[in-house]
């Protein structure tokens, strides 16, 4: 039996992305302590881990209440705000608390997400001899490369075109100009608290400093890199291979999903649900006169959160049991959450992506680059933009064919098993 200390910033998508991996480690006889926000205590304990609460905590459902200035930032500027104020700022608190946890729970491996910046000074200090560090990658790879533009702005990659000169220049601009203030802020923060400073580009550090970087997808959904660090391993998405055991009550309209009309699913995920006029409403309006069935999932909010009267071809749910629902879906319209996109592709569903917050521009570009859907390059599409994209996918079989190719590739990966095995090998290389 080994001891693993997991850490995730208190964001639903960060925690949920690791649930099946933690569950698998517990099933294999390992002991897991999971350091994250207090609202995830029951979730953590339900998979057999012991919960340790973060001192710097917040509710990701109310980020703009918790961080009021966040609403004044957009696009790349908002990403920088989040990196500085939500992810970097608590580093000294997290470092101290994790150090205390290790005194009573001598873990052999720390497993955290890329936004847990506290591991960087911990690794660089070399204070914890023998401790291994792993990072779980549940968004596009952030590590810079001569073969890709910098992560963040959502700059396209053109298949078959040598764009290395452009990429080198763009990476230099991001690292040494646009993000230079973040590097300086983080190193001053570390210095002010007596922690080891970090050399190099901060977004590269989780990949380049960790012993193992578990990328939660397949190679065909990530830009190829000739200079990819050896720590990176593609393990497949964190999806269960077992049949769904959901006890969620199905909506009264469930049988309509088996009709002749194409089923179009629209979702804004579980975080960006403050304003459904961004994507859900335009999609409903776009397809109101079409012979399709539109199914909207509201991320836990109730139907009255929508600002319009619903057309006859629309059905709404707070949540949907995806294992049962997605096999019935023909197209997903989404703001580009990484987990939801992986879920759709595991069922061969082509995508329309419209997202401009957090990592969404990068996910949209990967959807377009891989050929599995259409990226609208905005988080506020018009009804006409959505209509054109849905009609293009319905009329052109290349998107579904490509999505089904990735579905077949996904089927060859058991993400939780692969990730658990690699973590075990960090401790016992002979395994």
C-alpha positions as CSV (number, residue, x, y, z in Angstrom):
1,X,0.0,0.0,0.0
2,X,1.2,3.5,-0.9
3,X,0.2,6.9,0.4
4,X,-0.9,9.6,-2.1
5,X,-1.6,13.2,-1.2
6,X,-3.9,14.8,-3.8
7,X,-4.4,18.5,-4.1
8,X,-6.9,20.4,-6.2
9,X,-7.9,24.1,-6.1
10,X,-11.5,24.3,-4.9
11,X,-13.1,24.3,-8.4
12,X,-15.7,21.8,-9.4
13,X,-14.0,20.8,-12.7
14,X,-10.6,20.4,-11.0
15,X,-12.0,18.1,-8.3
16,X,-14.4,16.1,-10.6
17,X,-11.6,15.4,-13.1
18,X,-9.7,13.4,-10.5
19,X,-12.6,11.5,-8.8
20,X,-12.2,8.3,-10.8
21,X,-8.5,8.3,-10.4
22,X,-8.7,8.7,-6.7
23,X,-11.4,6.0,-6.5
24,X,-9.2,3.6,-8.5
25,X,-6.2,4.1,-6.2
26,X,-8.4,3.5,-3.2
27,X,-9.8,0.3,-4.8
28,X,-6.2,-0.9,-5.4
29,X,-5.5,-0.6,-1.7
30,X,-3.7,2.7,-1.5
31,X,-4.3,5.4,1.1
32,X,-5.3,8.9,-0.2
33,X,-5.6,12.2,1.6
34,X,-7.3,14.9,-0.6
35,X,-6.5,18.5,0.1
36,X,-9.2,20.8,-1.4
37,X,-12.1,23.1,-0.6
38,X,-14.5,22.4,2.2
39,X,-17.6,22.1,0.0
40,X,-16.1,18.9,-1.6
41,X,-15.7,17.0,1.7
42,X,-18.6,14.6,1.0
43,X,-17.4,14.2,-2.6
44,X,-13.9,13.3,-1.5
45,X,-15.1,10.9,1.2
46,X,-17.5,9.2,-1.1
47,X,-14.6,7.8,-3.2
48,X,-12.8,6.6,-0.1
49,X,-10.3,9.4,0.5
50,X,-9.7,11.4,3.6
51,X,-10.5,15.1,3.3
52,X,-8.1,17.9,4.3
53,X,-9.5,21.4,4.0
54,X,-7.7,24.3,2.3
55,X,-7.2,27.5,4.4
56,X,-7.6,29.7,1.3
57,X,-11.0,28.6,0.1
58,X,-13.7,30.0,-2.1
59,X,-16.9,28.9,-4.0
60,X,-16.2,28.6,-7.7
61,X,-19.9,29.0,-8.4
62,X,-19.6,32.6,-7.2
63,X,-16.1,33.6,-8.5
64,X,-17.1,37.2,-9.3
65,X,-18.6,37.6,-5.8
66,X,-15.5,36.1,-4.2
67,X,-13.2,38.1,-6.5
68,X,-15.2,41.3,-7.4
69,X,-12.6,42.8,-9.7
70,X,-12.7,39.7,-11.9
71,X,-15.8,41.0,-13.7
72,X,-13.7,44.0,-15.0
73,X,-11.4,41.7,-17.0
74,X,-11.9,39.9,-20.3
75,X,-10.2,37.3,-22.5
76,X,-6.5,37.0,-21.9
77,X,-6.6,39.7,-19.2
78,X,-9.1,37.6,-17.3
79,X,-6.8,34.6,-17.5
80,X,-4.0,36.6,-16.1
81,X,-6.2,37.9,-13.3
82,X,-7.2,34.3,-12.4
83,X,-3.6,33.1,-12.5
84,X,-2.5,35.9,-10.2
85,X,-5.4,36.3,-7.7
86,X,-7.0,32.8,-7.6
87,X,-4.1,30.4,-8.2
88,X,-0.8,32.1,-7.4
89,X,-1.8,34.3,-4.4
90,X,-2.6,31.4,-2.0
91,X,0.7,29.6,-2.7
92,X,2.3,30.5,0.7
93,X,-0.8,29.3,2.6
94,X,-1.0,26.0,0.6
95,X,2.7,25.4,0.9
96,X,2.5,25.7,4.7
97,X,-0.6,23.6,5.0
98,X,0.7,20.8,2.8
99,X,4.0,20.8,4.7
100,X,2.0,20.2,7.9
101,X,-0.1,17.5,6.3
102,X,3.1,15.7,5.3
103,X,4.3,15.7,8.9
104,X,1.5,13.4,9.9
105,X,0.8,11.8,6.5
106,X,4.2,11.0,5.0
107,X,3.0,10.6,1.4
108,X,5.2,9.0,-1.2
109,X,3.6,11.0,-4.1
110,X,1.9,14.4,-4.2
111,X,-0.7,14.5,-7.1
112,X,-2.0,17.9,-7.9
113,X,-3.5,20.0,-10.8
114,X,-1.5,22.5,-12.8
115,X,-3.0,25.4,-10.8
116,X,-1.5,24.2,-7.5
117,X,1.6,26.4,-7.8
118,X,2.7,25.5,-4.3
119,X,4.4,22.4,-5.6
120,X,6.9,24.5,-7.6
121,X,8.8,25.9,-4.7
122,X,8.4,22.6,-2.9
123,X,10.1,20.8,-5.7
124,X,12.8,23.4,-6.2
125,X,13.7,23.5,-2.5
126,X,14.5,19.8,-2.5
127,X,13.5,19.7,1.2
128,X,11.3,16.5,0.9
129,X,13.8,13.9,-0.2
130,X,12.3,10.9,-1.9
131,X,8.9,12.6,-2.4
132,X,7.6,12.3,-6.0
133,X,5.4,14.9,-7.7
134,X,2.7,14.2,-10.3
135,X,0.4,16.6,-12.1
136,X,-2.9,15.8,-13.6
137,X,-3.6,17.6,-16.9
138,X,-7.4,18.1,-17.4
139,X,-7.1,20.9,-20.0
140,X,-4.9,21.4,-23.1
141,X,-1.2,21.0,-22.5
142,X,0.1,24.3,-21.3
143,X,3.8,23.6,-21.9
144,X,5.5,25.8,-24.5
145,X,6.9,24.3,-27.7
146,X,8.5,25.3,-31.0
147,X,5.7,23.4,-32.6
148,X,2.7,25.3,-31.0
149,X,1.7,28.8,-30.2
150,X,1.6,29.8,-26.5
151,X,-1.3,28.5,-24.4
152,X,-4.0,31.0,-23.5
153,X,-5.0,33.2,-26.4
154,X,-6.4,30.4,-28.5
155,X,-4.1,31.0,-31.5
156,X,-4.8,28.4,-34.2
157,X,-2.5,25.6,-35.4
158,X,-2.6,24.9,-39.1
159,X,-2.2,21.1,-39.9
160,X,0.6,20.5,-42.3
161,X,2.1,24.0,-42.1
162,X,5.5,24.8,-40.6
163,X,4.7,27.5,-38.1
164,X,7.8,27.2,-35.9
165,X,9.2,30.7,-36.6
166,X,5.8,32.2,-35.7
167,X,5.5,30.0,-32.6
168,X,9.0,31.0,-31.3
169,X,8.2,34.7,-31.6
170,X,4.8,34.3,-30.0
171,X,6.1,32.3,-27.1
172,X,8.8,34.9,-26.6
173,X,6.2,37.6,-26.5
174,X,4.0,35.8,-24.0
175,X,6.7,34.7,-21.7
176,X,8.9,37.8,-21.7
177,X,6.4,40.6,-22.3
178,X,2.7,39.7,-21.7
179,X,3.2,37.3,-18.8
180,X,6.5,38.8,-17.4
181,X,4.6,40.6,-14.7
182,X,3.1,37.3,-13.5
183,X,6.6,35.8,-13.3
184,X,7.9,38.8,-11.3
185,X,4.8,38.8,-9.0
186,X,5.1,35.1,-8.3
187,X,8.8,35.2,-7.5
188,X,8.4,38.2,-5.3
189,X,5.6,36.4,-3.5
190,X,7.8,33.4,-2.9
191,X,10.7,35.6,-1.8
192,X,8.6,37.5,0.6
193,X,7.6,34.2,2.3
194,X,11.0,32.7,2.3
195,X,10.2,30.2,-0.4
196,X,12.4,29.1,-3.3
197,X,12.0,31.1,-6.5
198,X,11.3,29.6,-9.9
199,X,13.4,29.9,-13.0
200,X,11.9,29.9,-16.4
201,X,8.3,30.3,-17.6
202,X,5.7,29.7,-14.9
203,X,3.3,27.9,-17.3
204,X,6.0,25.4,-18.2
205,X,7.0,24.6,-14.7
206,X,4.3,22.1,-13.7
207,X,5.2,19.9,-16.7
208,X,9.0,20.4,-16.7
209,X,9.6,20.1,-12.9
210,X,7.2,17.2,-12.0
211,X,8.2,13.6,-12.2
212,X,5.0,12.7,-14.1
213,X,2.4,14.7,-16.0
214,X,-0.8,12.7,-16.6
215,X,-2.6,14.2,-19.7
216,X,-6.3,13.2,-19.5
217,X,-6.9,12.7,-23.2
218,X,-5.5,10.8,-26.3
219,X,-2.7,12.0,-28.6
220,X,-5.1,12.8,-31.4
221,X,-6.7,15.6,-29.3
222,X,-3.5,17.4,-28.6
223,X,-1.0,19.3,-30.8
224,X,2.0,17.2,-31.5
225,X,5.3,18.5,-30.1
226,X,8.8,17.4,-31.1
227,X,10.1,18.7,-27.8
228,X,7.5,17.2,-25.5
229,X,8.9,16.6,-22.0
230,X,9.4,13.0,-21.1
231,X,7.2,13.5,-18.0
232,X,4.1,13.8,-20.2
233,X,2.0,10.6,-20.6
234,X,-1.3,10.4,-22.4
235,X,-3.5,8.2,-20.3
236,X,-6.9,8.8,-21.9
237,X,-9.9,10.6,-20.4
238,X,-11.1,10.1,-16.9
239,X,-14.2,8.1,-17.9
240,X,-15.5,4.9,-16.4
241,X,-15.5,1.8,-18.4
242,X,-18.4,0.4,-16.3
243,X,-22.0,0.7,-17.1
244,X,-23.7,3.7,-15.5
245,X,-25.2,3.1,-12.0
246,X,-26.9,6.5,-11.9
247,X,-30.1,6.6,-9.8
248,X,-31.0,10.1,-11.1
249,X,-34.7,10.3,-12.1
250,X,-35.1,10.6,-15.8
251,X,-37.2,13.5,-17.2
252,X,-40.7,12.8,-18.4
253,X,-39.7,13.6,-21.9
254,X,-36.9,11.0,-22.0
255,X,-38.5,8.8,-24.6
256,X,-38.6,11.6,-27.1
257,X,-34.8,11.2,-27.4
258,X,-35.5,8.0,-29.3
259,X,-37.5,9.7,-32.0
260,X,-36.6,10.5,-35.6
261,X,-35.4,14.1,-34.9
262,X,-31.7,14.8,-34.4
263,X,-30.9,15.6,-30.8
264,X,-28.9,18.8,-30.2
265,X,-27.5,19.2,-26.7
266,X,-26.5,22.6,-25.5
267,X,-24.6,23.3,-22.2
268,X,-22.6,26.1,-20.6
269,X,-21.1,23.6,-18.1
270,X,-21.3,24.1,-14.4
271,X,-19.3,27.4,-13.8
272,X,-20.4,29.8,-16.6
273,X,-24.1,29.6,-15.8
274,X,-24.7,33.2,-14.7
275,X,-26.0,34.3,-18.0
276,X,-27.6,31.8,-20.4
277,X,-27.9,34.5,-23.0
278,X,-24.3,33.7,-23.8
279,X,-24.9,30.3,-25.5
280,X,-28.0,28.4,-24.3
281,X,-30.5,31.0,-25.4
282,X,-28.9,31.7,-28.8
283,X,-28.9,28.0,-29.5
284,X,-32.6,27.7,-28.6
285,X,-33.4,30.6,-30.8
286,X,-31.3,29.4,-33.6
287,X,-33.0,26.0,-33.8
288,X,-36.6,27.0,-32.9
289,X,-37.9,26.4,-36.4
290,X,-35.8,23.4,-37.2
291,X,-36.9,19.7,-37.1
292,X,-34.6,18.9,-34.2
293,X,-35.0,18.2,-30.5
294,X,-32.9,20.7,-28.5
295,X,-32.0,19.6,-25.0
296,X,-30.5,22.2,-22.6
297,X,-28.6,21.3,-19.4
298,X,-28.4,24.2,-17.0
299,X,-25.6,23.1,-14.6
300,X,-27.9,22.9,-11.6
301,X,-30.0,26.0,-12.2
302,X,-33.8,25.8,-12.8
303,X,-35.7,26.4,-16.0
304,X,-36.9,29.9,-14.9
305,X,-33.2,31.0,-15.2
306,X,-33.8,31.2,-18.9
307,X,-35.0,34.6,-20.1
308,X,-37.2,33.4,-23.0
309,X,-40.4,31.3,-23.6
310,X,-39.3,27.9,-24.8
311,X,-40.2,26.8,-28.3
312,X,-42.0,23.5,-28.7
313,X,-38.9,21.6,-29.7
314,X,-36.9,22.4,-26.5
315,X,-36.5,20.3,-23.4
316,X,-34.6,21.5,-20.3
317,X,-33.0,19.8,-17.3
318,X,-30.9,21.0,-14.4
319,X,-28.5,18.1,-14.8
320,X,-28.5,15.1,-17.1
321,X,-27.0,11.6,-16.6
322,X,-24.4,11.8,-19.4
323,X,-23.7,8.0,-19.5
324,X,-27.3,7.4,-20.5
325,X,-27.9,10.7,-22.3
326,X,-25.0,11.1,-24.7
327,X,-25.5,7.9,-26.7
328,X,-28.7,9.6,-27.9
329,X,-27.1,12.9,-28.9
330,X,-26.2,13.9,-32.5
331,X,-24.4,17.3,-31.8
332,X,-23.2,19.0,-28.7
333,X,-23.1,22.8,-28.5
334,X,-20.8,23.7,-25.6
335,X,-18.7,26.5,-24.2
336,X,-15.8,24.2,-24.4
337,X,-15.2,22.7,-20.9
338,X,-12.5,20.1,-21.3
339,X,-14.3,17.3,-19.4
340,X,-17.5,17.7,-21.3
341,X,-15.7,17.7,-24.7
342,X,-13.9,14.5,-23.7
343,X,-17.2,13.0,-22.7
344,X,-18.8,13.9,-26.1
345,X,-15.9,12.5,-28.1
346,X,-16.0,9.3,-26.2
347,X,-19.4,8.9,-27.7
348,X,-18.4,10.0,-31.2
349,X,-20.4,13.3,-30.9
350,X,-19.3,16.2,-33.1
351,X,-19.1,19.6,-31.4
352,X,-20.0,23.3,-31.8
353,X,-17.8,25.2,-29.4
354,X,-18.3,28.8,-28.3
355,X,-16.2,29.8,-25.3
356,X,-13.9,32.7,-24.4
357,X,-13.2,32.3,-20.7
358,X,-10.5,30.3,-18.7
359,X,-9.1,27.7,-21.1
360,X,-12.0,27.6,-23.4
361,X,-10.4,29.3,-26.4
362,X,-7.7,26.6,-26.4
363,X,-10.2,23.8,-26.2
364,X,-12.1,25.3,-29.1
365,X,-9.0,25.4,-31.2
366,X,-8.3,21.8,-30.5
367,X,-11.8,20.9,-31.6
368,X,-11.3,22.7,-34.8
369,X,-7.7,21.4,-35.4
370,X,-8.7,17.8,-34.8
371,X,-11.6,18.0,-37.2
372,X,-14.3,16.9,-34.7
373,X,-16.3,20.1,-34.8
374,X,-16.6,23.9,-35.4
375,X,-15.1,26.6,-33.2
376,X,-17.1,29.8,-33.3
377,X,-14.2,31.9,-31.8
378,X,-16.5,33.7,-29.3
379,X,-18.3,33.2,-26.0
380,X,-21.3,35.2,-27.2
381,X,-22.4,33.8,-30.5
382,X,-25.4,35.0,-32.4
383,X,-28.3,32.7,-33.2
384,X,-27.2,32.8,-36.8
385,X,-23.7,31.6,-36.1
386,X,-25.0,28.7,-34.1
387,X,-27.6,27.9,-36.8
388,X,-25.0,27.8,-39.5
389,X,-22.6,25.6,-37.5
390,X,-25.3,23.1,-36.6
391,X,-26.5,22.9,-40.1
392,X,-23.0,22.4,-41.4
393,X,-22.4,19.5,-39.1
394,X,-25.8,17.9,-39.9
395,X,-25.2,18.2,-43.6
396,X,-21.5,17.3,-43.7
397,X,-20.6,13.9,-42.4
398,X,-16.9,14.6,-42.0
399,X,-17.3,15.9,-38.5
400,X,-19.1,12.9,-37.2
401,X,-16.7,10.6,-39.0
402,X,-13.8,12.3,-37.4
403,X,-15.5,12.3,-34.0
404,X,-16.1,8.6,-34.3
405,X,-12.4,8.0,-35.1
406,X,-11.5,9.7,-31.8
407,X,-14.2,7.6,-30.1
408,X,-12.4,4.5,-31.3
409,X,-9.1,5.8,-30.1
410,X,-10.7,6.7,-26.7
411,X,-12.0,3.1,-26.4
412,X,-8.3,1.9,-26.3
413,X,-7.6,3.9,-23.2
414,X,-8.8,3.2,-19.6
415,X,-7.8,6.6,-18.1
416,X,-8.2,5.8,-14.4
417,X,-6.4,2.4,-14.7
418,X,-3.6,3.9,-16.8
419,X,-3.1,6.8,-14.5
420,X,-3.1,4.7,-11.4
421,X,-0.6,2.3,-12.8
422,X,1.8,5.1,-13.7
423,X,1.5,6.6,-10.3
424,X,2.3,3.2,-8.7
425,X,5.4,3.0,-11.0
426,X,6.7,6.2,-9.6
427,X,7.1,4.4,-6.3
428,X,7.9,0.9,-7.6
429,X,9.4,1.3,-11.1
430,X,9.3,-2.5,-11.6
431,X,5.4,-2.5,-11.6
